[in-house]
Amino acid sequence: GEDVKPFTPEKSKEIVMSLQQPAVFCNMVGDWPALHWNVKYLSAMLEGKTIQFRLGLKTVDLVPQFETSCSYVEATLEEFLAWSCGQPSCLSGPFSCYDYSKYWAYADYKYIARIFEDKPEIFQDVRWSDFGFPGRSGKESTLWIGSEGANTPCHLDSYGCNLVLQVQGRKRWHLFPPGDTSFLYPTRIPYEESSIFSKVNIANPDLKRFPEFRNSTAHVVTLSPGQVLLVPRHWWHYVESIDPVTVSINSWIELDADHEARVEEAITRTLVCAIKSAENPGDGDLWLNPTEVEATSHEINLQYLNKAVSAYLKCQETSVSGQACSSSAGAKQRTNASCKRKRREVGCEPESCTLLTQECDFPTSKAEELQEIPFGPHLIQVLPQSQKTSVMGTITVESGGGDLLHENEGEHFGKLHCKRKRLLMSNDCETAAHQMDSDCSPCTSQTALSTNDLLDCLVNPRVISLVAQLLLERMRV
């Protein structure tokens, strides 16, 4: 009948774990109580509890608006709703200091398990079991509430793949494949566990400073209520709210590859904390993202690195012996979910995090891989912008991309940038040399290298991946 979903849980999981490009599930969550989680409903459920909102300017600069440059307020959802709906300032509390026409607000990355800890029954409103993950509910999910213009700077998540349910309003996602990493100028400043940011402001790219961004391929989709977006592992994404109020729920699905990724993240944390902590505190560089409580000590970082390496080697041993990695249910699974990005925020210290509860039970042999992806009205692939697409269902897939890139030519990039671009951002030396300005001589640089310049090279994803491989080889001996 009408309640039959287009995909069984088994088939949904097969798609999620096999598909290496973004896609949108339709008609899968019509019976989820979480679809009623609009801001008005959530406000009543929270009963006046305050949560933190990040506020940013709606004006679009050439520089990404990182969380380190935003303002923050503690407010109720009722006050947020009054502000976003243009009601009198006396009703919007701390938001009254911020002009709605100039600012957006975002309550992002809020753990449902934390904000509704006194109402555990609400966790069952989110049913990821329909996608083949039994036992996964709102307790293993996060909540995102934003106003028009609210956005997340372009980044990739080091761990897992991502399932995102749109509940209220619409969000536009700009996604880039892992192969575009060098075109997006990755950086670890601001530093956040498992988030690799792009230096490029996707909404207004500075092509003089970041010319290789021209070579990137954006996959753009507008996600509407009732749709679920699959963001595959290591896909870059920039997300913006395009309606007055938006609500989303997401859950990260752990993958076998997370074991090696945790080793890479531990190496990165050790290097970034060591080098940035050695700087003069008076420099005022806000290098630590607000989501990170503090810069952990070298001793704690080494403990984390050792635990990550041990977990990787243990999983490798079980794979060699032909045993499947077990996926613990209940508390262990929830601990792992909370360790996704901001592990310290939920009380999971590096020295106590087990790092072992990965969902490794899905077959990974090529013989058992997905033979045919069932694209159609219930599963819509997010195509590159350059490809004209026939839109099915209610999803909006953007095409063309004429407004995304602005071709600004004629000015010099700057000597240091040209040298750095040649060394780091191009695999073709001839092409890189050709693209340099004639006066970009390595010997005439007038700009001093900064600590962040050094870190951009030192903790570049390609470098960290190589270091992790060398470190693991050393441990195997």
Number of C-alpha atoms within 10 A of each C-alpha: 4 5 10 9 16 15 20 14 17 14 16 19 18 19 22 22 22 17 19 17 18 23 22 23 26 24 18 21 21 14 13 15 13 22 20 13 17 17 20 12 11 14 19 12 14 17 11 13 15 16 15 16 23 18 22 22 20 17 11 13 13 15 14 20 19 19 19 16 15 14 13 18 16 15 19 20 26 22 22 26 20 18 24 21 14 13 12 11 16 12 16 23 18 17 24 16 9 18 14 18 12 11 17 24 30 24 23 20 17 16 21 20 22 13 16 17 13 10 12 14 11 18 19 16 17 22 20 22 15 20 22 19 16 12 16 24 20 25 25 24 24 22 20 18 25 31 27 23 24 27 24 18 21 27 25 24 22 22 25 23 21 21 21 21 25 22 24 22 21 21 26 20 26 22 25 26 21 15 13 17 22 21 20 27 20 22 22 25 24 19 23 20 23 23 21 25 25 24 23 24 20 22 19 16 24 20 18 17 17 20 20 19 21 14 11 15 19 24 25 24 26 22 25 21 19 20 23 25 25 24 26 23 26 21 22 27 24 21 21 22 25 18 16 17 24 25 25 26 24 23 22 22 21 23 19 19 15 23 24 21 21 25 27 26 27 25 23 26 25 20 17 22 19 16 13 18 15 10 12 9 9 6 7 8 14 13 18 21 18 17 17 17 13 11 17 15 14 15 11 14 22 17 16 26 23 16 22 27 22 19 20 22 17 15 20 15 13 13 13 10 9 9 11 15 20 14 15 14 13 12 9 17 20 19 19 22 23 23 23 22 19 19 20 17 14 13 13 16 14 21 15 11 18 18 22 22 21 23 21 17 13 16 13 13 7 8 8 10 15 15 9 8 12 14 12 12 17 19 23 20 23 24 21 22 19 14 11 12 15 7 12 13 12 14 19 17 23 23 17 11 14 9 8 12 15 12 12 11 10 7 8 15 17 17 20 19 18 25 20 14 20 20 15 14 21 16 11 10 12 10 11 18 17 10 14 19 15 10 12 18 13 12 9 10 16 10 10 8 10 9 13 18 13 12 18 17 17 15 22 19 20 12 12 20 18 12 17 21 14 11 15 17 10 9 11 7 5
